[in-house]
């Protein structure tokens, strides 16, 4: 198989021919059709996340078809289209798994980080953590649903029932969750890099009532703010935009340091919370939403061999929507 490898030394991936993996008990062998390029992949190759598998094949927004089944697999058949997300394994017996919080498992495995992922023509995955995908999305469209969509959905759920939602950083996750919020009858306010008029126009096209720079104030106070830009300075800015009792939800796995701010900005029962990973229940619920409401998924496809270009474009903010690697 062909793969792009991160060797742990350089952020530039290396193209390699590797033996095809073989599915073990409970695993699927998957012919990869598309794999989304996520900001978490950047954090892996840029060294922001500690202790990746070395070498590792990045990628955790995998869409493909089942090529072989390991022993004991149920619920999938040869040729089925499947999606593989970030959460690739949990222990099943720690206190977090036991009470339904497998996203906080003490001994997890993460696709494209501690488990080889989808920047390759073939991969294997634990069948218990794979999803069937809504039919109305192409392979390229479906890939961002598996992290940008899922983390966006979990972030929105953690925001509570507030109707006025601010979204900071209008990239892959934001452009999906904004549409989910609108389908739920919420009002969306989009905050972009100052001066990024293209992203602001994109946000308005997807239903945002207002769009402006992160240095601006929305026309009304927010019930919640979702932060997808990995910029700690946005936390106090978002706090200042909240109404009493509002919540700032930090949706990224990594963020620069949060600067100090006056306690008065947090007072009146405002909260700051983070989102960690996802659960399989999140996946089932979100895929059902995506099946009911055809979401507009903005993508820029790249062939597998141009994975470094896709990562660079994401790093430099040159993308609208999501980058997706294609294997054909």
N, C-alpha and C positions, 0 to 999 in steps of 0.2 A: 504494500500500500504506500501511497505518497502522504507525507505529513510535514507540518511545520513545527519544529522543535524549539523550545526555550531551554537553553543549557544552564541557566542560573548565573551566567557571567555577563552576557551582553543582552541589552533589550532587543537586539535584532534577532529575529527568529531564523533558524537554519532549515533549509529544505532538505528532506531526507527520504530515501526509500527504506521502508521497514517491513519485516515479516507481518503478514496479516495476524491480528490477534485472534485467539480462540475463545469462545464463550465458555465460562465455567458454569457450575450448577447455579440455576436461578438467573443467568445472564442472557442478554440478547447480543448477537453479532449484528451490527447495523451498517448498511451501506449508506454513508453520509451523502445527502443531497445539498444541504446548505447548513451553515453555522454562523450565527450572529457574532458580531464583534462588539464586546461589552466593555464599559469603562473598567470593570473588575479585571478584565484581561490586561488592560494597561497597568493596573496596580500590581499585577503579578510580574509582568516583564520589567516594570520600572523599579521593582524592589520595594514597593510600599507594603507588601504583605510578606510576613515572615514564613520561612520553612515550606516553600513549595516543593513538590516532588521534583527531583533533578536527575535527568532531564524530564520535562513534561510537555505533553501536547496540550496547548491551551484550548479554550472554547467550551462554553457551557450553554449555548443556545442551539442545540443540535436537532436537525430534522433529517430523517432518513427512513429507510425501509428495512424491515427485518430480513436478514440473510440467513440466519441460523438461530436455533434456540438451544440453550443449555438445558441440562436435566432439571425437571421439576417446574419449568416455566408454565404459568397459566395466564389466560387473558390476552395472549398475543398469538398470531399465526404468521407463517412465512409470507412476506410481501406486505404486511401491515405497515402503514406509515406511522411513525412514532416520533415523539419529542423527548429529548433528554435535557433536564434542567441542571442548575448549579448544585442542588442537594442530591448527591449521588449515593449516599449510604448513611444510615444511622445505626447505633448499637442496639436500639430497641428495648434496653432494660435500665438505663440510667433514670434518675428521678424526673428529668425533663421529658424523655420519651414516654415514661409511664403515665404522665398527666397530660399528654397531647401536645407538648411543646417540643416536637422533634427538631424544630429549627434551632434549638439551643442545646442539642445533644452534646454530651461530654466527649464522645469519640466519633465524630462525623467524618464522612468522606465527601470531598467537593470536586465536581467535574471540572477538568481543566486546571486544577490547582494541586490537589493531592491524588487525583485519579486522572489518567489521560483523557483528553477531551476530543472535540470535534474539528480541530484544524487538521483534518486528515480525511482520506477517502473511506476509511473504515474505522469503527470503534466498537468497544463492548461496553455495556451498561447493565446495572442491576435492574431487572425487569420491574421490580416493585416500585422503582422511582422514575419510571417512564410513563408518558402520557399518550393517549390517543389525541389527535389534533382535529379541530373543526375542519370540515372538508372545504369550506368556501375560501380558505386561504391557500395561496400557492406556497411552495416550499420556502421561497425567499421571504414572503410575507409572514409565514408562521414562525420563522426563527426568532424574531424579537419578542414574540409572545412569551418565550420560555424564560426570560429574565427581566427584560425591560417591562414587559406586561405584568409578570407575576410580582415583582418587587413594587411596581407602581400600584398594583391592586392592594398588596398588603399595607403599603404606606397609606393609601386612602382609607382602608378599613381602620387603621390605627388613629386616624384623624378624628374619628367619631362621626356624629350625624350632622355636623355643622354644614350650613348651606353655602357659605362663602369660602372658597378654597383658593389659596395662593400657591402657585407652583414656581419654584426658583430653579432655573436651569432647564431650558426647554429643548431637551434632546430626546433620545430614544424612549426612555421611560415616561417622560412628561407628555410626549405627544400621544401616547396610548392612554395614560391614566386621565388626561384631560377629557378624552372622549367618553370614558367610563363615567367620570363625574357628571358630564353633561347628560348622559343617558339616565343618571340617577336624579336629575333635576337640580343639580347644584350649579352655582355660578362660579366660573373659573377666571382667575386673574393670573396672568403669566408675567414672570419677571425674567429677563434675559440679561446678557452682558450689556452694559450701557452702550448704546449706539448700534446694537445689532438689529437693524430694522427688518432684515430678512427673517430672522427668527420670530420677531414680533408679528409680522404679517402671517407667518406660518401658524402661529398660535391663534390668531384671530380667525384664520380660515378653518381651524379645527374647533371653533366654538367659544374661544375665550372672549369674555365680555370686554376685557381691557388687557392691553399688553404694553409693557414699558421696561425701562432699565431697572436693574436691581438697586440702583441708587434713587429710585423714585418711590412715591407712596401711591398705593391703590386708592381709588375714589372713595372707598369705605373700608372699615375695619374688617379683618379676616377672622373667621372662626377657626381656621387651621391653615398652616403653611407646610407644604411638602418641599423638602430640599433635596434635589438630585445633583446639583453642582457640588463638587467636593471642596468647598471653600468655607472654612470655619467662620470667617467674618460675616457670612450671611446669616448665621444663627442670631446674633443680636439684632441685625436688621429685620429679620423675620419676626422676632419677639416684639419689636416696636410696632409692627403692622397688625398685631393681634388685638382682638377684643378681650375683655375679661374672660378668664376660663378657657382661653384658646390654647391650641397645641401646635408646637413646631415638631414635625416629624423628619428626622434625618434619614434619608433613604439609602445612603451609600455605605459601602463596607469600609471605606477609608475617607478621611477628611483632614484637611490641614487644621492646625490648632485653633480653638475658639478663643478669641480675645476676651479679656475681662469686660464686664459691663455692669452698670448699676443694678442693684437688687430691685429697684423700683420697676425695672423693665420686666422682671419675672413675677413680681407680686401680683396679687389678685387672681391667684390660682391658675396662672399660665404654666404650661409644662413644656419640657423638652424631652423627646423620646427618640430612640433609635430603632431601626428595623434590622433584624438579623436574619438573613437567609429566608427560607420559606418552609411551608409544610406541604405534604401531599394534598391535604384538604384545601389549602390555598389554590393549588394547581387545578383540582377538580372544579372548584367553584369558579375560578377565573375562566377556565376553558368553556364552561357552560355560558358565562356572560358573553365571551367572544363569539360563541356559536349563535346566541340570540341576537346580538347586535353586530353587524358587519363593521368592524373598525377599519379606518383608513390607516394603513401601515406604510409610512414613507421609508423607502430603503434606497441605498446605493450599493449595488452588487460589485464584488471584486472576485476575480478568480483566486483559487487557493494560493497560487504562487505569489500573489500580491498582498499577502496578509500584512507584511510590514508597511506597505503603503496605507492600508486601511487603518492600522494602528496609529500611524503618523497623522493621518487626517483627523482621526478622533482626538488625538492628543492636542492638535493645534486648533481645534474648533472649526474645522472646515466642512463639517457634515450637517445636513439637515435630516433629522430622523435617525435611522440606524444603518450602519454598515453591515453587510452580509457577505460572507465568503460562499462561493459556489464551486461545486466539484466537477462540473461538466463544462 
